[in-house]
Amino acid sequence: MTSTILLSGPRHISPRFPHTTTTPISAYVHNIFAKALDMKGRQPERLSPAQIWAQRSASLDLPSPPDTWAGRRIPVENGNLQAAFYKLNRRIRSNNMFREVKLASRHEKRGDKRARLSSERWRKRFADEVRKKVQLVSTIRRRGG
């Protein structure tokens, strides 16, 4: 037994566009255009950054941290200090904390800081482009090109 989906349904008159008749699929399209036309005259609500942040935070539904040190401590399991120090070192390296401490140890002029940040951005973009080209070449070689 095979089932058939009918794309054309009973025709009805669109309330927004009375001169046209619609099927259920075209009614859906009409509804989209009707909403767009209704919003055309109105200005969208401007939300402040705090309101946007509150909406996004509410949608995440995350539990609050248990205390102020959550995420800042490394547990020592079974008295294994070596593993704990390894985890601590890895977290410090992944967050670039050594670099931040080195930069914060001395004052950096505004112009020097601007030049350094510009250089870092350029290097990052350049590395990304090189990485993309290498991936492209490797996929072409994998295909046998």
Disulfide bonds with the S-S distance in Angstrom:
none
